[in-house]
Amino acid sequence: MRWPVVACGLMVAAASHGVPSATRLQFTDVTAASGIGFRHEASKTPVKFLPETMGGGVALFDFDGDGQLDLFFTNGAAITVDAAAPPDKRDARFWNRLYRNLGEWRFEDVTARAGLAGTRYDVGAAAADYDNDGDTDLLVTGVGGLALFLYDGSCFFEDVS
């Protein structure tokens, strides 16, 4: 019997029943096959602002109600040495990412149609049913504030911050 386990969303470990724990794990890189193309972008500057040193947050939740955990990653933004200039997230490489779980370790990027690309240098996320309507909503924290996204039940999150 084999049990799949996800580690970091990109590696799969399979353990065989009855084999000693020191020898039973085998990791396989499933990055390409998974459809998860996320890469955290820190937008490093020579000034080394504090947000540049921080990684992104991750939330695992079933946004579409299909019984499978979907993945949400927060991401940085383009920043300059001018601390007064706002972070710029227009380039798609800086977007936050929502991946819908298709099953069997495959995911689809639904960020654009879900309205979750973001507008700030984001660092954290939490998922819960904020408005008690049965749908999981999303709170995203970042440099300069936070954003509350209510899920409408049809693959779109509305920013109601």
SERO-4910 file (N, C-alpha, C, O; in steps of 0.05 Angstrom, whole numbers):
BEGIN
 pado doro    nc1    nc2    nc3   cac1   cac2   cac3    cc1    cc2    cc3    oc1    oc2    oc3
  Met    A     17    -24      0      0      0      0     18     25      0     38     25     14
  Arg    A     10     46    -15     26     70    -17      8     94     -9    -15     95    -16
  Trp    A     20    113      5      7    137     13     21    161      2     45    165      8
  Pro    A      9    178    -15     22    202    -25     22    224     -4      2    227     10
  Val    A     43    240     -3     45    262     15     57    285      0     77    281    -15
  Val    A     46    310      2     58    333    -11     76    347      8     69    352     31
  Ala    A    100    354     -2    118    370     14    126    394     -4    136    391    -26
  Cys    A    121    418      6    126    443     -8    110    445    -34    116    462    -51
  Gly    A     89    429    -38     72    431    -61     85    421    -87     71    421   -107
  Leu    A    110    413    -86    123    406   -111    136    378   -111    144    368   -131
  Met    A    138    366    -88    151    340    -85    130    320    -74    113    328    -58
  Val    A    132    296    -83    114    275    -73    130    254    -60    150    245    -72
  Ala    A    122    245    -36    136    223    -23    117    200    -22     93    203    -16
  Ala    A    127    177    -27    111    153    -26    123    134     -5    147    128     -6
  Ala    A    107    124     14    116    106     34    103     79     31     79     78     26
  Ser    A    118     58     33    108     31     31    102     20     58    119     23     77
  His    A     79      8     62     71     -4     87     90    -27     94     96    -44     77
  Gly    A     99    -27    119    115    -49    129    145    -46    124    160    -63    134
  Val    A    154    -25    111    182    -20    107    192     -2    129    178     17    135
  Pro    A    215     -7    140    225     10    162    226     40    153    232     46    130
  Ser    A    218     58    172    215     86    165    241     98    155    240    118    139
  Ala    A    265     88    162    290    100    152    294     95    123    310    109    110
  Thr    A    280     76    111    285     69     83    260     71     65    262     66     41
  Arg    A    237     79     76    213     77     60    205    102     44    188    100     27
  Leu    A    218    125     48    211    149     34    227    152      8    251    148      8
  Gln    A    212    159    -13    225    165    -38    212    190    -49    187    190    -53
  Phe    A    227    211    -54    216    236    -65    219    237    -95    240    229   -106
  Thr    A    198    247   -108    199    250   -137    191    279   -144    171    289   -133
  Asp    A    206    292   -161    200    319   -169    177    318   -189    180    308   -211
  Val    A    154    329   -182    131    329   -199    123    358   -208    101    363   -215
  Thr    A    143    376   -206    138    404   -212    125    408   -239    104    420   -242
  Ala    A    137    398   -260    128    402   -287    100    390   -291     82    403   -303
  Ala    A     96    366   -282     70    353   -286     48    365   -269     24    362   -276
  Ser    A     54    378   -246     34    389   -228     20    413   -239     -3    418   -232
  Gly    A     33    429   -256     21    453   -266     26    477   -248     17    499   -254
  Ile    A     41    473   -226     47    495   -208     73    508   -218     95    497   -217
  Gly    A     70    533   -228     92    548   -239    100    571   -221    115    589   -230
  Phe    A     92    571   -196     97    594   -179    127    596   -171    140    576   -165
  Arg    A    137    620   -172    163    627   -162    161    653   -147    153    673   -158
  His    A    169    653   -121    168    678   -106    188    698   -116    211    691   -120
  Glu    A    178    722   -121    195    744   -131    199    765   -109    179    778   -101
  Ala    A    223    769   -100    229    787    -78    237    815    -87    238    833    -71
  Ser    A    242    819   -113    250    846   -124    272    858   -107    268    880    -95
  Lys    A    295    846   -107    317    855    -90    328    882   -100    331    887   -124
  Thr    A    334    900    -81    346    926    -87    372    928    -72    377    912    -53
  Pro    A    389    947    -79    415    951    -64    410    960    -35    428    957    -18
  Val    A    387    972    -30    381    982     -3    374    960     16    378    962     40
  Lys    A    363    938      6    355    915     22    333    922     43    337    919     67
  Phe    A    310    931     33    287    936     50    278    911     63    282    889     52
  Leu    A    267    912     87    258    889    102    241    870     86    245    845     88
  Pro    A    221    879     71    204    859     57    219    842     37    211    820     31
  Glu    A    242    852     27    258    836      8    269    810     21    274    791      7
  Thr    A    271    810     47    283    787     61    261    766     69    268    745     78
  Met    A    236    773     65    214    756     74    204    738     51    202    747     28
  Gly    A    197    714     58    185    696     38    155    702     37    144    719     51
  Gly    A    141    688     19    113    692     16     97    673     33    107    653     43
  Gly    A     71    679     37     53    662     52     38    643     34     37    647      9
  Val    A     27    622     46     12    602     31    -13    595     46    -13    593     71
  Ala    A    -35    593     32    -60    583     44    -70    559     28    -71    560      3
  Leu    A    -77    538     42    -89    514     29   -118    514     38   -124    513     62
  Phe    A   -136    514     19   -165    514     25   -180    505      0   -170    506    -23
  Asp    A   -204    495      4   -221    485    -18   -239    508    -26   -262    510    -17
  Phe    A   -230    525    -44   -246    549    -52   -270    541    -69   -290    555    -68
  Asp    A   -268    520    -85   -289    514   -103   -308    491    -94   -326    483   -108
  Gly    A   -304    482    -69   -322    462    -57   -322    435    -70   -341    420    -68
  Asp    A   -300    427    -83   -298    401    -96   -285    380    -78   -281    357    -87
  Gly    A   -279    387    -53   -268    368    -34   -237    366    -36   -226    349    -23
  Gln    A   -224    382    -53   -195    380    -56   -183    407    -49   -194    428    -55
  Leu    A   -160    406    -35   -147    430    -26   -134    445    -50   -119    433    -65
  Asp    A   -140    470    -52   -129    488    -72   -106    504    -59   -106    505    -35
  Leu    A    -88    515    -75    -65    529    -64    -65    558    -71    -70    566    -94
  Phe    A    -60    575    -51    -57    604    -56    -29    613    -46    -23    607    -23
  Phe    A    -14    626    -63     13    636    -56     13    666    -57      3    678    -76
  Thr    A     24    680    -37     28    709    -38     55    714    -51     73    697    -51
  Asn    A     58    737    -63     82    744    -77     90    773    -72     74    789    -63
  Gly    A    115    778    -78    126    806    -75    116    824    -97     95    818   -110
  Ala    A    130    845   -102    124    865   -122    149    879   -130    169    878   -115
  Ala    A    149    893   -152    172    909   -160    174    933   -142    154    948   -138
  Ile    A    197    937   -130    201    960   -113    227    974   -122    244    961   -134
  Thr    A    229    999   -115    253   1015   -122    267   1025    -97    256   1021    -75
  Val    A    289   1038   -100    303   1049    -76    289   1073    -65    295   1081    -42
  Asp    A    270   1084    -80    253   1106    -70    231   1094    -52    211   1083    -62
  Ala    A    235   1095    -26    216   1083     -7    188   1094     -9    169   1081     -1
  Ala    A    185   1118    -20    159   1131    -23    143   1120    -47    119   1123    -49
  Ala    A    157   1107    -66    144   1096    -90    129   1071    -82    140   1054    -68
  Pro    A    104   1068    -91     88   1044    -83     98   1019    -98    109   1021   -120
  Pro    A     95    996    -86    102    971   -100     86    968   -126     63    976   -127
  Asp    A     98    956   -146     86    953   -172     82    923   -178    102    909   -179
  Lys    A     57    915   -181     51    887   -185     40    881   -213     29    860   -218
  Arg    A     43    900   -231     32    897   -258     44    874   -274     30    861   -290
  Asp    A     70    869   -270     83    847   -284     73    821   -273     73    817   -248
  Ala    A     64    803   -290     52    777   -280     70    761   -263     61    744   -248
  Arg    A     97    764   -265    115    749   -248    112    756   -219    121    741   -202
  Phe    A    100    779   -213     96    788   -185     68    781   -174     63    787   -151
  Trp    A     51    770   -191     24    765   -182     24    744   -160     40    725   -159
  Asn    A      5    747   -141     -2    725   -123    -14    703   -142    -21    709   -164
  Arg    A    -15    678   -132    -25    656   -149    -45    639   -135    -40    631   -112
  Leu    A    -67    632   -148    -86    613   -139    -86    590   -158    -91    593   -182
  Tyr    A    -81    566   -148    -80    541   -164   -103    524   -155   -105    515   -132
  Arg    A   -121    518   -174   -144    500   -169   -134    471   -172   -121    464   -191
  Asn    A   -141    455   -152   -133    427   -152   -151    411   -170   -175    410   -167
  Leu    A   -139    399   -191   -154    383   -210   -154    354   -203   -167    337   -216
  Gly    A   -140    346   -182   -137    318   -173   -112    306   -185   -101    315   -204
  Glu    A   -104    284   -172    -81    269   -181    -56    286   -184    -41    283   -203
  Trp    A    -51    304   -165    -28    321   -164    -25    341   -187     -3    349   -194
  Arg    A    -48    348   -199    -48    367   -221    -63    392   -213    -84    390   -199
  Phe    A    -53    416   -221    -65    441   -213    -68    459   -237    -53    458   -256
  Glu    A    -88    478   -236    -93    497   -257    -91    525   -245   -103    530   -224
  Asp    A    -76    543   -258    -73    571   -248    -99    586   -256   -104    590   -279
  Val    A   -114    594   -235   -139    609   -240   -137    637   -228   -158    649   -223
  Thr    A   -113    647   -225   -109    673   -212   -124    696   -226   -139    710   -212
  Ala    A   -121    699   -252   -133    721   -266   -163    721   -264   -175    742   -257
  Arg    A   -176    699   -270   -205    698   -269   -216    700   -240   -239    707   -236
  Ala    A   -199    693   -220   -208    695   -193   -205    723   -181   -215    729   -160
  Gly    A   -190    740   -195   -186    767   -186   -166    770   -162   -169    787   -145
  Leu    A   -146    752   -161   -128    751   -138    -99    758   -144    -82    750   -128
  Ala    A    -94    771   -166    -66    778   -173    -53    796   -151    -29    793   -146
  Gly    A    -69    813   -139    -58    830   -118    -50    857   -127    -47    862   -151
  Thr    A    -45    875   -108    -36    903   -114    -13    912    -97     -2    934   -101
  Arg    A     -5    896    -77     16    904    -58     38    883    -57     37    863    -72
  Tyr    A     58    888    -41     78    869    -35     67    851    -13     67    859     10
  Asp    A     56    828    -21     41    811     -2     59    790     12     78    780      0
  Val    A     52    784     37     69    766     52     54    744     67     66    725     76
  Gly    A     28    747     70     13    726     85    -15    723     76    -26    740     62
  Ala    A    -27    700     83    -55    695     75    -68    677     96    -56    661    109
  Ala    A    -94    681    100   -111    664    117   -137    659    103   -148    677     90
  Ala    A   -148    635    105   -173    628     92   -193    620    113   -188    604    131
  Ala    A   -218    631    111   -240    624    129   -266    635    116   -265    651     97
  Asp    A   -288    626    127   -314    636    117   -321    661    133   -336    660    152
  Tyr    A   -311    684    124   -315    709    138   -344    718    140   -352    726    162
  Asp    A   -359    715    118   -387    725    118   -408    703    124   -432    708    120
  Asn    A   -399    680    131   -416    658    140   -436    650    118   -460    644    124
  Asp    A   -427    650     93   -445    642     71   -439    614     60   -451    605     41
  Gly    A   -420    600     73   -413    573     65   -389    572     46   -380    550     40
  Asp    A   -380    595     36   -357    596     18   -333    605     33   -335    622     51
  Thr    A   -309    595     26   -285    603     40   -275    629     27   -271    631      3
  Asp    A   -270    649     44   -260    675     36   -230    677     42   -219    658     55
  Leu    A   -217    698     34   -188    700     36   -180    727     47   -188    748     37
  Leu    A   -163    727     67   -150    751     77   -121    751     69   -107    731     75
  Val    A   -112    772     56    -84    773     47    -71    797     60    -81    820     59
  Thr    A    -48    792     73    -33    813     87     -9    821     70      3    804     57
  Gly    A     -2    846     72     21    855     57     31    882     67     20    894     86
  Val    A     53    891     55     64    917     62     44    939     55     36    941     32
  Gly    A     36    954     75     17    975     70    -12    968     77    -30    984     73
  Gly    A    -17    944     87    -44    937     96    -52    909     89    -35    891     85
  Leu    A    -78    905     88    -89    878     83   -112    881     64   -124    903     61
  Ala    A   -120    858     52   -143    858     34   -160    834     41   -150    812     46
  Leu    A   -186    839     42   -205    818     48   -220    812     22   -233    829     10
  Phe    A   -218    787     13   -231    778    -12   -254    759     -5   -249    737      7
  Leu    A   -278    766    -13   -301    748     -8   -306    732    -34   -306    743    -56
  Tyr    A   -309    706    -30   -314    688    -53   -343    688    -60   -360    685    -43
  Asp    A   -349    690    -86   -377    692    -95   -389    665   -103   -412    664   -111
  Gly    A   -373    643   -101   -383    617   -108   -380    610   -137   -387    587   -145
  Ser    A   -369    628   -154   -366    622   -182   -338    629   -192   -335    638   -215
  Cys    A   -318    623   -176   -289    627   -183   -281    656   -183   -260    662   -195
  Phe    A   -296    674   -170   -286    702   -168   -286    711   -139   -305    706   -124
  Phe    A   -265    725   -131   -262    736   -105   -265    766   -107   -250    779   -123
  Glu    A   -282    779    -92   -286    808    -92   -271    820    -69   -274    812    -46
  Asp    A   -255    841    -75   -240    855    -55   -260    874    -41   -269    893    -53
  Val    A   -265    869    -16   -284    885      0   -270    900     22   -283    909     42
  Ser    A   -244    903     20   -228    917     40   -237    945     45   -226    959     62
***
